[in-house]
């Protein structure tokens, strides 16, 4: 009996590591360290030190809740073990040199509100599994090498405020179900290979502030119903194949009447201002 108790005690202790964090979470962080060439990071980790001292790692109630390693010279891939950080609320690996695909195990991060993988060299499709992250408010995947369509599963992320997918190689059309993203404030699909018409359903997004669709292959008419969106202050649709000669509207005042904006869009000949997406 004593031997059994001792064995159980050792097993319990082995499940935990520095700062009380579960061993599975520490293993996930170490897997990232190894997969992304941690010894070469701008600010590296001392793997013998307590996890709550590791750069970019926030621990709360003995759980890893934030991982912010942007602009830290990560090189390599994102390991499948990232999905074991199940208490994670924010994940920012932007401005690095990550390659490979986005692991489907990210679907396990049910508490995630912000996912930033922008400015890397990630390839492959946007995983359908991202649609399972129902608490997500910000999804920033811009400036990678992603291909394929925008998954319709993303249209179920009803808390989403930012959907930033610009500067990739995305194809296909904007899903008509985009209207379901009722909290969306920023939508950027700039510099892709998307086609088809700009869906009129975008006009149902009453919280929309920025609509950035320049440098694609969109065709047809620009949906003038969008001029009724009072919060919409930036529209960029230049370098497409639209029937109208429309470039961009920036810094539109909320007081601008819809009919005045309609005339501005109809008669505009200005050169598009290609804003750079910011974090």
C-alpha positions, 0 to 999 in steps of 0.5 A, a space after each residue: 500500500 505504501 508503495 502504491 501511495 508513493 507511486 501515485 504521489 510521484 505520478 501527481 507531481 510529475 504532471 506539474 512543473 515550474 510555476 504549477 503549470 501542467 507538464 503537458 503545457 510545458 511540453 507544448 511550449 518546449 515543442 514550439 521552442 524546438 520546432 521554431 529554433 528557440 536557441 536562435 530567438 531574439 529573446 530565448 527561454 531558459 528551459 531550466 527556469 520557471 515558466 512564468 519567467 519565459 519571455 512572452 509567456 503569461 501564466 495565470 492560475 497555473 495555466 498558460 493564458 497568453 503567448 506573445 512571441 511576435 518579432 522574435 526571430 522564430 524560424 521553423 514550424 508551429 508544432 501540433 502540440 500547440 493544441 495542448 495549451 488549452 487555456 490560451 486566450 491570446 496567441 501572437 506569433 506574428 512578424 517571424 519566419 515560420 513556415 509549414 501549415 497551420 496545425 489543425 490542433 489549434 481547434 483545441 484552443 477553445 478559450 482563444 480570443 485573438 490569433 495572430 500568425 501574420 507576416 510569416 511564410 505559412 502555407 496550405 489552406 486555412 484550416 476549417 477547424 478554426 471555425 470551432 474557436 467560438 470565442 475568437 474576436 481577432 483572426 490575423 493571418 495576413 502576409 503569408 502564403 496561404 492558398 485555397 478558399 475562405 472556409 465557410 466554417 469561419 462564418 460561424 465565428 459570431 464574436 469576430 471583430 477583425 478578419 485580416 487575410 490580406 496578402 496571401 494567395 487565397 482564391 474563390 469568392 467571399 462567402 455569402 454567409 459573411 452577414 453572420 459576422 454581425 460584430 465584424 469591424 474590419 475585413 481585409 482581403 487585399 492582395 489575393 486572387 479572389 473572384 466573383 462579385 462582392 456580396 451585397 450581404 456585407 451591407 448587413 454588417 452594421 458594425 463594419 468600419 473598414 472594408 479592404 478588398 483591393 488587388 483581387 479579381 472581383 467582378 460585377 457591380 459594387 454593392 451600393 447598399 454599403 453606403 448606408 453603413 454609418 460606421 464604415 469609414 474606409 472602403 478600398 476596392 481598387 485594382 479589381 475588375 468591377 464595372 464601376 471606376 472605384 478606388 478608395 474612400 478613407 476617413 469618411 465621417 459618420 455625418 457623411 450622408 449616404 447619397 453624398 458617399 454614393 456620388 463620391 463613389 460613382 465619380 471618384 478617379 483618385 488613386 487608391 491609397 494602399 494602406 499597410 495592415 497593422 497589428 
